[in-house]
Amino acid sequence: MDTVLSGIRPTGYLHLGNYFGALKNFIRMQEENNCYFFIADYHSLTTHPDTKALHNHIKNVLIDYIAAGLDPEKAVIYVQSDVPEVCELNLLLSMHVYVGELQRVSSFKEKVRKQPDNVNAGLLGYPILMASDILLHRADKVPVGKDQEQHLEMTRDFAQRFNSFYNVDYFKLPLAYNFGEQLVKIPGLDGSTKMSKSDNENSCIFLSDAPELIRKKVMKAVSDSGPTVPNQEKPQSVENLFSLMQAVSTPDTLAFFENQYAQCQIRYGDMKKQLAEDIINFTAPIYEKIKFLQNDHDYLSKIAKTGAEKARENAQKTIKDVREIIGLKHL
């Protein structure tokens, strides 16, 4: 059985893009693998988040994880900062990482361009911390998006460099997890090709959104004035509406509006009303569980504590092994 690890930064709530992009597959993964899912709160500190909001964000992501279907009885679910061993491994690995290679990381250069007044050491060392998360549990596979592929490749480099330097075969070289199918890409309501709260929260449908809010957001979704010739190619904003409908509606519903568009008879108001109701029906079980979990602090605390204990048990063994390999032994 493979060990699989995945983390998510606590930046608020999870949305439909998160669900179809990863969560849906995580639910299946936990049945077939030894899974570790963590909330990457250390990683979020590079952008100096609101300290009052951070705790709530961590709690909300944990709630969304559980409500969406992750089972703490089948997978280890924990908060990154509850496992301090990751910091020690981060330090030990950093002794074998060169500043130049960190400065060449694409995401680092992009961050420097976007936030020139906050180019901190944590941002530079982000790939080392990410590698530490992965290698701490000696993961075989890691689900990553396109923007994280370079970081995973660096993790493999760091692991191989460690093994070669100390003449051991200790760290595995983790691979990108292949779900075995084309992932569903959920677009934003603002006409963007990807649902992302970092660009515009109103373009996202969050798993925790109440029905009335979903209706309001969908009715404001960007469209156009409608086709003027039969079978006209759809602009991006309209294609987004159909992509959302394909994800949450029945095939008959999608076929009906596809035909309406092809015949220049589409009424976007009717389509948006139908889409909103279908999203509400799709998210209803998750939404109801979120509302329930929000008031069950003891249960959430138990999940976080148990997850941290399980994660630390594995992490402590890794740190003990690495210390012995390096030569850091107790007198």
TIMARPA-359720 format. One record per residue (C-alpha): residue number from 1; residue in one letter; z, y, x. Coordinates in steps of 0.2 Angstrom, whole numbers, padded with zeros to 4 digits. Layout:
BEGIN
(NUM A (Z Y X))
...
// end
This chain:
BEGIN
(1 M (0000 0000 0000))
(2 D (-0005 0017 0007))
(3 T (0007 0031 0009))
(4 V (-0001 0047 0001))
(5 L (0006 0065 0003))
(6 S (0002 0081 -0006))
(7 G (0010 0098 -0008))
(8 I (0008 0113 -0019))
(9 R (0014 0131 -0015))
(10 P (0026 0138 -0029))
(11 T (0017 0153 -0035))
(12 G (0021 0152 -0053))
(13 Y (0014 0139 -0065))
(14 L (0001 0126 -0065))
(15 H (-0016 0128 -0074))
(16 L (-0030 0118 -0081))
(17 G (-0039 0119 -0064))
(18 N (-0024 0111 -0056))
(19 Y (-0023 0098 -0069))
(20 F (-0041 0092 -0068))
(21 G (-0043 0096 -0050))
(22 A (-0028 0085 -0044))
(23 L (-0014 0082 -0056))
(24 K (-0024 0070 -0067))
(25 N (-0028 0060 -0051))
(26 F (-0010 0061 -0045))
(27 I (-0004 0052 -0060))
(28 R (-0016 0038 -0056))
(29 M (-0011 0038 -0038))
(30 Q (0007 0035 -0041))
(31 E (0003 0018 -0049))
(32 E (-0007 0012 -0034))
(33 N (0001 0020 -0018))
(34 N (0017 0025 -0010))
(35 C (0017 0044 -0015))
(36 Y (0026 0059 -0009))
(37 F (0023 0075 -0019))
(38 F (0032 0091 -0013))
(39 I (0034 0109 -0018))
(40 A (0029 0119 -0002))
(41 D (0041 0133 -0003))
(42 Y (0042 0136 0016))
(43 H (0023 0138 0016))
(44 S (0025 0152 0003))
(45 L (0036 0162 0014))
(46 T (0021 0168 0025))
(47 T (0016 0180 0011))
(48 H (0034 0186 0009))
(49 P (0036 0182 -0010))
(50 D (0048 0190 -0022))
(51 T (0065 0182 -0018))
(52 K (0071 0183 -0036))
(53 A (0055 0175 -0042))
(54 L (0053 0161 -0029))
(55 H (0067 0151 -0036))
(56 N (0060 0151 -0054))
(57 H (0042 0147 -0047))
(58 I (0049 0132 -0038))
(59 K (0058 0126 -0054))
(60 N (0042 0130 -0065))
(61 V (0031 0119 -0053))
(62 L (0043 0105 -0054))
(63 I (0044 0106 -0073))
(64 D (0025 0106 -0074))
(65 Y (0023 0091 -0062))
(66 I (0035 0081 -0073))
(67 A (0028 0087 -0089))
(68 A (0010 0083 -0084))
(69 G (0014 0065 -0080))
(70 L (0022 0063 -0062))
(71 D (0036 0050 -0063))
(72 P (0051 0052 -0052))
(73 E (0054 0033 -0054))
(74 K (0037 0029 -0046))
(75 A (0034 0043 -0034))
(76 V (0045 0054 -0022))
(77 I (0045 0072 -0029))
(78 Y (0055 0085 -0018))
(79 V (0056 0103 -0013))
(80 Q (0051 0105 0005))
(81 S (0066 0116 0010))
(82 D (0077 0102 0004))
(83 V (0071 0091 0019))
(84 P (0075 0101 0035))
(85 E (0068 0088 0046))
(86 V (0051 0095 0043))
(87 C (0057 0111 0053))
(88 E (0062 0100 0068))
(89 L (0046 0091 0068))
(90 N (0037 0107 0067))
(91 L (0046 0113 0082))
(92 L (0043 0097 0092))
(93 L (0024 0097 0088))
(94 S (0022 0115 0092))
(95 M (0025 0111 0110))
(96 H (0008 0102 0110))
(97 V (-0002 0115 0101))
(98 Y (-0011 0129 0109))
(99 V (-0011 0147 0103))
(100 G (-0030 0148 0105))
(101 E (-0034 0134 0094))
(102 L (-0022 0142 0080))
(103 Q (-0031 0158 0082))
(104 R (-0048 0150 0079))
(105 V (-0043 0143 0062))
(106 S (-0054 0149 0048))
(107 S (-0040 0152 0035))
(108 F (-0030 0162 0048))
(109 K (-0044 0173 0052))
(110 E (-0047 0176 0034))
(111 K (-0028 0180 0031))
(112 V (-0029 0193 0046))
(113 R (-0044 0201 0037))
(114 K (-0035 0202 0021))
(115 Q (-0017 0206 0026))
(116 P (-0018 0215 0043))
(117 D (-0001 0222 0041))
(118 N (0007 0205 0039))
(119 V (0000 0194 0053))
(120 N (0016 0184 0056))
(121 A (0020 0170 0068))
(122 G (0023 0158 0053))
(123 L (0005 0162 0047))
(124 L (-0002 0158 0064))
(125 G (0008 0142 0065))
(126 Y (0004 0137 0047))
(127 P (-0007 0122 0052))
(128 I (0008 0115 0063))
(129 L (0020 0115 0048))
(130 M (0006 0107 0037))
(131 A (0004 0094 0050))
(132 S (0023 0091 0050))
(133 D (0024 0089 0031))
(134 I (0011 0075 0033))
(135 L (0016 0066 0049))
(136 L (0035 0067 0044))
(137 H (0031 0053 0032))
(138 R (0017 0045 0042))
(139 A (0005 0047 0028))
(140 D (-0011 0037 0028))
(141 K (-0020 0049 0016))
(142 V (-0019 0067 0010))
(143 P (-0029 0074 -0005))
(144 V (-0036 0091 0001))
(145 G (-0048 0104 -0005))
(146 K (-0062 0111 0005))
(147 D (-0051 0125 0011))
(148 Q (-0039 0113 0019))
(149 E (-0051 0101 0027))
(150 Q (-0049 0110 0044))
(151 H (-0030 0109 0043))
(152 L (-0031 0090 0040))
(153 E (-0043 0088 0055))
(154 M (-0030 0098 0065))
(155 T (-0016 0086 0059))
(156 R (-0026 0072 0066))
(157 D (-0029 0081 0082))
(158 F (-0010 0085 0084))
(159 A (-0006 0067 0080))
(160 Q (-0018 0060 0093))
(161 R (-0013 0072 0106))
(162 F (0006 0067 0104))
(163 N (0001 0048 0105))
(164 S (-0009 0051 0120))
(165 F (0003 0062 0129))
(166 Y (0017 0050 0127))
(167 N (0006 0034 0128))
(168 V (0012 0028 0111))
(169 D (0003 0023 0095))
(170 Y (0016 0031 0083))
(171 F (0008 0044 0072))
(172 K (-0006 0038 0060))
(173 L (-0022 0048 0059))
(174 P (-0022 0053 0041))
(175 L (-0038 0053 0031))
(176 A (-0043 0064 0016))
(177 Y (-0040 0055 0000))
(178 N (-0055 0051 -0010))
(179 F (-0052 0049 -0028))
(180 G (-0068 0039 -0030))
(181 E (-0076 0050 -0042))
(182 Q (-0082 0068 -0044))
(183 L (-0068 0080 -0048))
(184 V (-0069 0091 -0063))
(185 K (-0070 0109 -0058))
(186 I (-0063 0120 -0071))
(187 P (-0070 0138 -0071))
(188 G (-0061 0154 -0075))
(189 L (-0062 0164 -0091))
(190 D (-0067 0179 -0082))
(191 G (-0084 0172 -0077))
(192 S (-0078 0166 -0060))
(193 T (-0083 0148 -0054))
(194 K (-0065 0143 -0051))
(195 M (-0050 0145 -0061))
(196 S (-0038 0154 -0049))
(197 K (-0022 0164 -0053))
(198 S (-0023 0173 -0037))
(199 D (-0039 0182 -0043))
(200 N (-0034 0185 -0061))
(201 E (-0020 0177 -0071))
(202 N (-0028 0181 -0087))
(203 S (-0043 0170 -0082))
(204 C (-0031 0155 -0081))
(205 I (-0025 0144 -0095))
(206 F (-0008 0138 -0089))
(207 L (0000 0122 -0094))
(208 S (0015 0132 -0100))
(209 D (0005 0144 -0111))
(210 A (0010 0145 -0129))
(211 P (-0004 0142 -0142))
(212 E (-0005 0160 -0147))
(213 L (-0008 0165 -0129))
(214 I (-0021 0152 -0127))
(215 R (-0031 0159 -0142))
(216 K (-0029 0177 -0135))
(217 K (-0035 0173 -0118))
(218 V (-0050 0162 -0124))
(219 M (-0056 0175 -0137))
(220 K (-0057 0188 -0122))
(221 A (-0067 0176 -0111))
(222 V (-0082 0184 -0104))
(223 S (-0099 0178 -0112))
(224 D (-0115 0188 -0115))
(225 S (-0126 0194 -0129))
(226 G (-0133 0177 -0133))
(227 P (-0150 0169 -0128))
(228 T (-0166 0176 -0134))
(229 V (-0178 0162 -0131))
(230 P (-0175 0143 -0134))
(231 N (-0167 0133 -0121))
(232 Q (-0164 0148 -0110))
(233 E (-0154 0145 -0094))
(234 K (-0135 0150 -0096))
(235 P (-0128 0164 -0086))
(236 Q (-0112 0159 -0076))
(237 S (-0100 0166 -0089))
(238 V (-0107 0156 -0103))
(239 E (-0109 0140 -0092))
(240 N (-0090 0142 -0089))
(241 L (-0087 0141 -0108))
(242 F (-0097 0125 -0109))
(243 S (-0089 0117 -0094))
(244 L (-0072 0120 -0102))
(245 M (-0077 0113 -0118))
(246 Q (-0084 0098 -0109))
(247 A (-0067 0095 -0101))
(248 V (-0056 0096 -0117))
(249 S (-0067 0094 -0133))
(250 T (-0076 0079 -0140))
(251 P (-0094 0075 -0136))
(252 D (-0099 0079 -0153))
(253 T (-0092 0096 -0153))
(254 L (-0100 0100 -0136))
(255 A (-0117 0093 -0142))
(256 F (-0116 0104 -0158))
(257 F (-0113 0120 -0148))
(258 E (-0126 0115 -0135))
(259 N (-0139 0113 -0149))
(260 Q (-0134 0130 -0156))
(261 Y (-0137 0138 -0139))
(262 A (-0153 0130 -0136))
(263 Q (-0159 0136 -0154))
(264 C (-0153 0154 -0151))
(265 Q (-0141 0152 -0165))
(266 I (-0125 0152 -0155))
(267 R (-0110 0162 -0161))
(268 Y (-0098 0164 -0147))
(269 G (-0084 0169 -0158))
(270 D (-0085 0152 -0167))
(271 M (-0087 0143 -0150))
(272 K (-0072 0152 -0143))
(273 K (-0061 0148 -0158))
(274 Q (-0066 0130 -0157))
(275 L (-0063 0130 -0138))
(276 A (-0046 0138 -0140))
(277 E (-0040 0125 -0153))
(278 D (-0046 0110 -0142))
(279 I (-0037 0117 -0127))
(280 I (-0021 0119 -0138))
(281 N (-0023 0101 -0144))
(282 F (-0026 0095 -0126))
(283 T (-0011 0103 -0118))
(284 A (0001 0101 -0133))
(285 P (0010 0085 -0126))
(286 I (0012 0094 -0109))
(287 Y (0017 0110 -0117))
(288 E (0030 0102 -0128))
(289 K (0038 0093 -0113))
(290 I (0038 0109 -0103))
(291 K (0048 0118 -0117))
(292 F (0060 0103 -0117))
(293 L (0063 0102 -0098))
(294 Q (0065 0121 -0096))
(295 N (0082 0119 -0105))
(296 D (0087 0103 -0096))
(297 H (0094 0109 -0079))
(298 D (0104 0094 -0075))
(299 Y (0089 0083 -0076))
(300 L (0079 0094 -0065))
(301 S (0093 0095 -0053))
(302 K (0094 0076 -0052))
(303 I (0076 0074 -0049))
(304 A (0076 0087 -0035))
(305 K (0092 0079 -0027))
(306 T (0086 0061 -0028))
(307 G (0068 0066 -0022))
(308 A (0076 0075 -0007))
(309 E (0087 0060 -0003))
(310 K (0072 0048 -0003))
(311 A (0062 0060 0007))
(312 R (0075 0063 0020))
(313 E (0078 0044 0022))
(314 N (0061 0043 0028))
(315 A (0061 0059 0037))
(316 Q (0076 0055 0047))
(317 K (0069 0039 0054))
(318 T (0053 0049 0060))
(319 I (0064 0062 0069))
(320 K (0074 0048 0077))
(321 D (0059 0040 0083))
(322 V (0050 0055 0089))
(323 R (0066 0061 0098))
(324 E (0067 0044 0107))
(325 I (0048 0045 0112))
(326 I (0050 0063 0119))
(327 G (0066 0059 0128))
(328 L (0079 0068 0118))
(329 K (0093 0056 0118))
(330 H (0111 0058 0115))
(331 L (0122 0058 0130))
// end
